[in-house]
Amino acid sequence: MIEKHHLSDLAEAIEKLADATKEQTKWFKSHLDCITKIDLKKAVDEIMSAISEFAAKQDAFNSRVDAAIVGLTGDVQTLNDKITELQNSAGQITPEDQALLDAIQARSEVIAAKLEALDALTPPKPPVG
């Protein structure tokens, strides 16, 4: 036969176990919002993807700028050649000299427009983290 004090001890032990279980449940619930390794891996993957996308956009932008600079270098060389040709012309301004001057002025306008377009290029915005 089970004695009363054993039942009382058993009841007290069950009550303590129930209280401990409640405390553990509270602790687990409070920690459910913690970041897991999977969450961190996902965040890293998203950041790396954003960086890769930005790098591709920046590379394309750099290619556009490089192409614009190469075009301007050719334009400047053409102007220098025209100026040299004009400087080597002797005597009065001839119709050919005037044509050279007009060509230089027209070409300068083209270069100025290209420089303005180059200045207006806007690089892609970096990802916001």
C-alpha positions as CSV (number, residue, x, y, z in Angstrom):
1,M,0.0,0.0,0.0
2,I,1.2,3.5,-0.8
3,E,1.6,5.8,2.1
4,K,0.1,9.3,2.1
5,H,3.5,11.0,2.4
6,H,4.7,9.1,-0.7
7,L,1.6,10.4,-2.6
8,S,2.3,13.9,-1.3
9,D,5.9,13.6,-2.4
10,L,4.8,12.3,-5.8
11,A,2.3,15.1,-6.2
12,E,5.0,17.7,-5.3
13,A,7.4,16.1,-7.8
14,I,4.7,16.2,-10.5
15,E,4.0,19.9,-9.7
16,K,7.7,20.7,-9.9
17,L,8.0,18.9,-13.2
18,A,5.0,20.8,-14.6
19,D,6.5,24.1,-13.5
20,A,9.8,23.2,-15.1
21,T,8.1,22.2,-18.3
22,K,6.2,25.5,-18.4
23,E,9.6,27.4,-17.9
24,Q,11.2,25.4,-20.7
25,T,8.3,26.1,-23.0
26,K,8.5,29.8,-22.3
27,W,12.3,29.7,-23.0
28,F,11.8,27.8,-26.2
29,K,9.0,30.2,-27.3
30,S,11.2,33.2,-26.6
31,H,14.0,31.7,-28.7
32,L,11.9,30.7,-31.7
33,D,12.8,34.0,-33.5
34,C,16.5,33.4,-33.3
35,I,18.5,33.4,-36.5
36,T,19.4,29.9,-37.7
37,K,22.3,28.8,-39.9
38,I,19.8,28.4,-42.7
39,D,18.7,32.0,-42.2
40,L,22.3,33.2,-42.3
41,K,23.1,31.2,-45.4
42,K,20.0,32.7,-47.1
43,A,21.1,36.2,-46.1
44,V,24.6,35.7,-47.4
45,D,23.3,34.3,-50.7
46,E,21.0,37.3,-51.1
47,I,23.9,39.7,-50.4
48,M,26.2,37.9,-52.8
49,S,23.5,37.9,-55.5
50,A,23.0,41.6,-55.0
51,I,26.8,42.2,-55.2
52,S,27.0,40.1,-58.4
53,E,24.2,41.9,-60.0
54,F,25.7,45.3,-59.2
55,A,29.1,44.2,-60.4
56,A,27.6,43.2,-63.8
57,K,25.8,46.6,-64.1
58,Q,29.0,48.4,-63.1
59,D,31.0,46.5,-65.6
60,A,28.5,47.4,-68.4
61,F,28.6,51.0,-67.3
62,N,32.5,51.0,-67.3
63,S,32.4,49.5,-70.9
64,R,30.1,52.3,-72.0
65,V,32.4,54.9,-70.5
66,D,35.5,53.2,-72.0
67,A,33.9,53.2,-75.4
68,A,33.0,56.9,-75.1
69,I,36.6,57.8,-74.1
70,V,38.1,55.8,-77.0
71,G,35.7,57.7,-79.4
72,L,36.8,61.0,-77.9
73,T,40.5,60.1,-78.3
74,G,39.9,59.5,-82.0
75,D,38.0,62.8,-82.3
76,V,40.9,64.7,-80.6
77,Q,43.4,63.1,-83.0
78,T,41.3,64.1,-86.0
79,L,41.2,67.7,-84.7
80,N,44.9,67.7,-84.1
81,D,45.5,66.5,-87.7
82,K,43.3,69.2,-89.1
83,I,45.0,71.9,-87.0
84,T,48.5,70.6,-88.2
85,E,47.3,70.7,-91.8
86,L,46.0,74.2,-91.4
87,Q,49.2,75.4,-89.7
88,N,51.2,74.0,-92.6
89,S,49.2,76.1,-95.1
90,A,51.1,79.1,-96.4
91,G,49.8,82.6,-97.1
92,Q,46.3,83.9,-97.0
93,I,43.3,81.9,-95.9
94,T,42.2,80.0,-99.0
95,P,38.8,78.4,-99.5
96,E,40.5,75.1,-98.6
97,D,41.8,76.7,-95.3
98,Q,38.3,78.0,-94.6
99,A,36.9,74.5,-95.2
100,L,39.4,73.1,-92.7
101,L,38.4,75.8,-90.1
102,D,34.7,75.0,-90.7
103,A,35.4,71.2,-90.3
104,I,37.4,71.8,-87.1
105,Q,34.5,73.9,-85.7
106,A,31.9,71.3,-86.7
107,R,34.1,68.5,-85.2
108,S,34.5,70.4,-82.0
109,E,30.8,70.7,-81.7
110,V,30.5,66.9,-82.1
111,I,33.2,66.3,-79.4
112,A,31.5,68.8,-77.1
113,A,28.2,66.9,-77.5
114,K,30.0,63.6,-76.8
115,L,31.6,65.0,-73.7
116,E,28.3,66.3,-72.4
117,A,26.8,62.9,-73.0
118,L,29.7,61.3,-71.2
119,D,29.3,63.7,-68.3
120,A,25.6,62.8,-68.1
121,L,26.2,59.0,-67.8
122,T,25.2,57.9,-64.4
123,P,26.7,54.7,-62.9
124,P,24.3,52.1,-61.4
125,K,23.3,52.5,-57.8
126,P,25.0,50.0,-55.4
127,P,22.8,47.6,-53.6
128,V,21.4,48.9,-50.3
129,G,22.1,46.5,-47.4
